[in-house]
Amino acid sequence: MTETIQYNNKKIKLPCDVLYNDCEMVEETNPYSGEGCKLPRFARGVYIKIKNAEIEEDYKTVQKCISWFQKHFTKEYFILLD
């Protein structure tokens, strides 16, 4: 069951289960471009879920999580996933 996080005075429903559901800011880097950005740990968890689903060829999870990332972290999406 996914949960809802309070972040920047908004409630955000997570698209998947994540290991860390807190809002501590962490750095993440695109492995291809080397460009990085900061995002809350719960969003990093979704990013990791996307990368793992790509490896597992679970494209339903990839699409669901990418759509969520585009909506809630647009700038970071273009740095990490586009």
C-alpha positions as CSV (number, residue, x, y, z in Angstrom):
1,M,0.0,0.0,0.0
2,T,1.4,3.4,-1.0
3,E,1.3,6.3,1.3
4,T,0.8,10.1,1.2
5,I,3.6,12.5,2.1
6,Q,3.2,16.0,3.3
7,Y,5.8,18.1,1.3
8,N,5.8,21.9,0.7
9,N,2.3,22.2,2.2
10,K,0.9,19.7,-0.3
11,K,-0.1,16.1,0.2
12,I,1.5,13.9,-2.4
13,K,0.5,10.3,-2.9
14,L,3.4,8.1,-3.8
15,P,3.1,5.9,-6.9
16,C,4.9,3.0,-5.2
17,D,6.4,1.8,-2.0
18,V,9.8,3.5,-1.2
19,L,12.4,2.6,1.4
20,Y,12.6,6.2,2.9
21,N,9.5,8.3,3.1
22,D,11.0,11.4,4.7
23,C,11.7,14.8,3.2
24,E,15.4,15.1,3.9
25,M,17.0,16.6,0.8
26,V,19.6,14.4,-1.0
27,E,21.7,14.7,-4.1
28,E,21.1,12.4,-7.1
29,T,23.1,12.3,-10.3
30,N,22.1,11.3,-13.8
31,P,24.5,8.4,-14.6
32,Y,24.6,9.3,-18.3
33,S,25.0,13.1,-18.3
34,G,26.7,13.6,-14.9
35,E,24.2,16.4,-14.1
36,G,22.8,16.3,-10.6
37,C,20.0,17.8,-8.5
38,K,18.6,17.8,-5.0
39,L,15.3,16.2,-4.2
40,P,13.6,14.8,-1.1
41,R,14.4,11.2,-0.1
42,F,10.9,10.0,-0.9
43,A,11.3,11.3,-4.5
44,R,14.7,9.7,-4.7
45,G,13.0,6.4,-3.7
46,V,10.7,6.8,-6.7
47,Y,13.6,7.5,-9.0
48,I,15.4,4.3,-7.7
49,K,12.2,2.4,-8.3
50,I,12.1,3.6,-11.9
51,K,15.7,2.6,-12.5
52,N,15.2,-0.8,-11.0
53,A,12.0,-1.3,-13.0
54,E,13.9,-0.5,-16.2
55,I,16.4,-3.2,-15.4
56,E,13.6,-5.7,-14.7
57,E,11.8,-4.6,-17.9
58,D,8.7,-3.8,-15.8
59,Y,7.5,-1.0,-18.1
60,K,4.1,-0.6,-16.3
61,T,5.9,0.5,-13.1
62,V,8.3,2.6,-15.1
63,Q,5.5,4.5,-16.8
64,K,3.5,4.9,-13.6
65,C,6.4,6.3,-11.7
66,I,7.7,8.5,-14.5
67,S,4.3,10.1,-14.8
68,W,4.3,10.8,-11.1
69,F,7.8,12.2,-11.3
70,Q,6.9,14.5,-14.3
71,K,3.9,15.9,-12.3
72,H,5.6,16.5,-8.9
73,F,9.3,17.0,-9.8
74,T,9.3,18.4,-13.3
75,K,12.7,20.1,-13.2
76,E,14.4,17.1,-11.6
77,Y,12.7,14.8,-14.1
78,F,14.4,16.6,-17.0
79,I,17.8,16.3,-15.2
80,L,17.5,12.7,-14.1
81,L,15.2,10.9,-16.5
82,D,14.6,12.8,-19.7
